[in-house]
Amino acid sequence: TCTDDITGSVAAAGKTCTDLAIACTLQLNAFDSTIPAGIYGWMLCPVTCSKCTDWEAAVTAGQLAIIGVTLAPSTGPATTPTPPATTPTPPAPPALTCKDDITGSVAAAGKTCTDLAIACTLQLNAFDSTIPAGIYGWMLCPVTCSKCTDWEAAVTAGQLAIIGVTLAPSTGPATTPTPPATTPTPPAPPALTCTDDITGSVAAAGKTCTDLAIACTLQLNAFDSTIPAGIYGWMLCPVTCSKCTDWQAAVDAGQLAIIGVTNSPSAGTTPTPPAPPALTCTDDITGSVAAAGKTCTDLAIACTLQ
């Protein structure tokens, strides 16, 4: 009879079929390398995965011997059948459904797809150098990023093997697919939207774009020597600085790779950002006078003094 966890292996691993629901159509060795290739979530949890018809057909065909589920011989004493010499091919699972965090990697990192929403069209290794190049936020969170059409096309084309999401082979023994020799090129993400602090670096420094408004046309390493040269306030806060047109042109030209903002993987050397406009003559442009609790009126007597 079609039953969830008929072998007891799910419970023995301290899990439930509810836990495996996100992996109904995935090979489980994508999550645990000790599990043999060719075992899909629906084989262990057919009721939860709504796959009883396929499960019963697979039992009848002897294709679930890989997990120890077989029909007893019709005559003679009941014995444990010897599995075939080669791993049988399970019925091909249906196409994957577009879901946020289908592999569980976002939750495993202690994050949610809401946290990744600002990085839908960014390569995640701009934020964490341990993440391989070529992985964009929308690949992990297609629903949140409104990218289901691109995600499903990428799955069908095998371009999400880089994050362990593949369709099972339709014929031959089930194996973990080998990614191509080169990193597959994901579908080009749409142009970024002009947004203040798109990388989150301003907030991470405990500041707001209002704080940076006085430095729209200044290089920020004038205030903090640890910031690389060539980064202007308007690059981080284009809305506050009324520089969206220049910001979007710089993104399209790859000139904001210096702060980790790109539409696609960049190549070559670090680009030179566009020259900022000439500074406007303004009292206390850096805010240092006000920070000292003074005004330019207080300093008027010292105009010609050191």
C-alpha positions in Angstrom: 0.0 0.0 0.0 1.2 3.5 -0.8 2.5 4.8 2.5 4.9 7.6 3.5 8.2 6.4 4.9 7.4 2.7 4.4 11.0 1.7 5.2 11.3 3.9 8.2 14.4 5.5 6.8 13.0 9.1 7.0 12.2 8.8 10.7 15.5 7.1 11.4 17.2 10.2 10.0 15.2 12.3 12.5 13.0 13.8 9.7 9.4 13.7 8.6 7.9 13.6 5.1 6.8 17.2 5.7 10.5 18.1 5.9 11.1 16.3 2.5 8.1 18.0 0.8 10.4 20.6 -0.9 12.5 17.7 -2.4 9.8 15.6 -3.9 11.3 15.8 -7.4 14.9 16.3 -6.4 17.6 13.7 -6.0 18.3 13.5 -2.2 22.1 13.2 -2.7 22.0 16.9 -3.7 21.4 17.5 0.0 23.4 14.6 1.5 26.3 13.1 -0.4 26.1 9.8 1.6 22.7 9.0 -0.1 23.1 7.0 -3.3 22.3 8.7 -6.6 18.9 8.0 -8.1 16.8 8.3 -4.9 14.1 11.0 -5.1 12.0 12.5 -2.3 8.8 11.0 -3.8 10.2 7.5 -3.5 10.3 7.8 0.3 7.2 10.0 0.8 4.7 9.2 -2.1 1.6 10.3 -0.1 3.1 13.7 0.8 4.4 14.2 -2.7 1.0 13.1 -4.3 2.9 10.4 -6.3 1.1 7.2 -5.2 0.3 6.1 -8.8 4.0 6.5 -9.9 5.1 4.8 -6.6 2.9 1.8 -7.1 4.0 1.4 -10.7 7.6 1.7 -9.7 7.1 -1.0 -7.0 5.5 -3.3 -9.5 8.3 -2.8 -12.0 10.9 -3.4 -9.3 12.3 0.1 -9.6 12.2 0.8 -5.8 14.6 -2.1 -4.9 17.1 0.7 -4.6 15.4 1.7 -1.3 14.5 -1.8 -0.3 10.9 -1.8 -1.4 9.8 -4.9 -3.5 6.9 -7.2 -3.9 7.4 -10.7 -2.3 7.8 -13.6 -4.7 4.4 -15.2 -5.6 5.7 -18.7 -4.6 8.3 -20.1 -2.2 9.4 -18.6 1.0 9.6 -14.8 1.3 13.2 -13.7 0.8 14.9 -10.4 0.5 15.3 -10.0 -3.3 18.7 -9.3 -4.8 18.6 -5.9 -6.5 19.7 -5.8 -10.1 23.3 -5.3 -11.0 22.7 -1.8 -12.2 20.6 1.0 -10.5 17.1 0.9 -12.0 15.7 4.0 -13.6 12.8 5.5 -11.6 9.9 7.1 -13.4 10.9 10.6 -14.5 9.5 13.1 -12.0 7.5 16.1 -13.3 9.1 19.4 -14.1 10.1 21.3 -11.0 7.8 23.9 -9.6 9.1 27.5 -9.2 9.6 27.9 -5.5 11.7 30.2 -3.3 14.7 28.4 -1.7 14.0 25.0 -3.3 17.4 23.7 -2.1 17.1 25.1 1.4 20.4 26.9 1.1 19.0 30.3 2.0 17.4 29.0 5.2 20.6 27.1 6.0 22.5 30.4 5.9 20.0 31.8 8.4 18.4 34.1 5.8 15.1 34.5 4.0 14.2 35.4 0.5 13.0 38.7 1.8 16.6 39.4 2.9 17.8 38.5 -0.6 15.2 40.7 -2.4 17.8 43.6 -2.8 20.1 41.2 -4.6 17.7 39.6 -7.2 19.8 40.8 -10.1 23.2 40.8 -8.3 25.9 38.0 -8.2 25.9 36.9 -4.6 29.7 36.6 -4.4 29.7 40.4 -4.4 28.4 40.0 -0.8 30.1 36.7 0.2 33.4 35.7 -1.6 32.8 32.0 -0.6 29.8 31.8 -3.0 30.9 30.8 -6.6 30.6 33.3 -9.3 27.6 33.2 -11.6 24.9 32.7 -8.8 22.3 35.5 -8.8 19.7 36.1 -6.1 16.9 35.3 -8.5 18.2 31.7 -8.9 17.6 31.0 -5.2 14.5 33.1 -4.8 12.6 33.2 -8.1 9.2 33.8 -6.6 10.3 36.8 -4.5 12.3 38.1 -7.5 9.3 37.6 -9.9 11.6 35.5 -12.1 9.7 32.2 -12.4 9.7 32.2 -16.2 13.5 32.7 -16.4 14.0 30.2 -13.5 12.0 27.4 -15.2 13.7 28.1 -18.6 17.1 27.9 -16.8 16.1 24.6 -15.1 15.1 23.1 -18.4 18.3 24.2 -20.0 20.4 22.8 -17.2 21.7 26.2 -16.2 20.8 25.8 -12.5 23.0 22.7 -12.0 25.5 25.2 -10.5 23.1 25.4 -7.4 22.1 21.7 -7.5 18.7 22.1 -9.2 18.3 19.8 -12.2 15.6 17.7 -13.9 16.1 14.0 -13.6 17.3 12.2 -16.8 14.4 10.9 -18.8 16.2 7.7 -19.8 19.2 5.6 -18.5 20.2 5.1 -14.9 19.6 8.1 -12.6 22.8 9.9 -11.8 23.7 13.3 -10.4 24.2 15.3 -13.6 27.7 16.6 -14.2 27.8 20.3 -14.8 29.4 21.5 -18.1 33.1 22.1 -18.1 32.5 25.8 -18.0 30.1 27.7 -15.6 26.8 28.0 -17.5 25.6 31.5 -18.4 22.3 32.2 -16.6 19.7 34.3 -18.4 20.6 37.9 -18.4 18.9 39.7 -15.5 16.9 42.8 -16.2 18.4 46.3 -15.7 18.7 47.3 -12.1 16.3 49.9 -10.7 17.8 53.1 -9.3 17.6 52.6 -5.6 19.4 54.2 -2.6 21.9 51.9 -0.9 21.2 48.9 -3.2 24.1 47.0 -1.8 23.2 47.7 1.8 26.7 49.1 2.5 25.5 52.5 3.8 23.2 50.8 6.3 25.9 48.4 7.3 28.1 51.4 8.2 25.3 52.7 10.5 24.5 55.6 8.1 21.6 56.7 5.9 21.6 58.3 2.5 20.5 61.5 4.2 23.8 61.4 6.1 25.6 61.1 2.7 23.7 63.9 1.0 26.5 66.4 1.7 28.9 64.0 -0.2 27.0 63.3 -3.4 29.8 64.7 -5.6 32.7 63.9 -3.3 35.0 60.8 -3.2 34.2 59.1 0.1 37.8 58.2 0.9 38.1 61.9 1.7 36.2 61.1 4.9 37.3 57.5 5.4 40.7 56.3 4.1 39.6 52.7 4.2 37.2 53.3 1.3 38.8 52.7 -2.1 39.4 55.8 -4.3 36.8 56.4 -7.0 33.7 55.8 -5.0 31.4 58.9 -4.9 28.4 59.5 -2.7 26.0 59.5 -5.6 27.0 55.9 -6.5 25.6 54.6 -3.2 22.7 57.1 -3.0 21.6 58.0 -6.5 18.0 58.8 -5.5 18.9 61.1 -2.7 21.6 62.7 -4.9 19.2 63.1 -7.9 21.6 61.1 -10.1 19.5 58.2 -11.3 20.2 58.9 -15.0 24.0 58.9 -14.4 23.7 55.9 -12.1 21.8 53.8 -14.6 24.2 54.7 -17.4 27.1 53.8 -15.2 25.5 50.4 -14.3 24.9 49.7 -18.0 28.5 50.6 -18.8 29.8 48.3 -16.0 31.2 51.3 -14.2 29.7 50.5 -10.8 31.4 47.1 -10.5 33.7 49.0 -8.1 30.9 48.8 -5.5 29.6 45.4 -6.5 26.7 46.6 -8.7 26.5 44.9 -12.1 23.9 43.7 -14.5 26.1 40.7 -15.6 29.5 39.2 -14.7 32.2 41.8 -15.3 35.4 41.2 -17.1 38.7 43.1 -17.4 40.0 45.6 -14.9 38.1 47.7 -12.4 36.3 50.3 -14.5 36.8 54.0 -13.9 33.6 55.7 -12.7 32.3 58.7 -14.6 33.8 62.0 -13.6 31.5 63.8 -11.1 30.2 67.3 -11.9 32.2 70.2 -10.6 31.6 71.0 -6.9 29.2 73.8 -6.0 30.7 76.5 -3.7 29.0 75.8 -0.4 29.7 76.7 3.2 30.8 73.7 5.4 30.5 71.2 2.5 32.0 68.5 4.6 30.0 69.2 7.7 33.1 69.5 9.9 32.2 73.0 11.1 28.8 71.9 12.3 30.3 68.8 13.8 32.5 71.0 15.9 29.4 72.9 17.2 30.2 76.0 15.2 28.8 78.0 12.2 30.6 79.8 9.4 29.5 83.0 11.1 31.6 82.0 14.0 34.6 81.5 11.7 34.2 84.8 9.8 36.8 86.5 11.9 39.3 83.8 10.9 38.8 83.9 7.1 42.5 84.9 6.5 44.0 83.1 9.5 45.4 79.6 9.8 
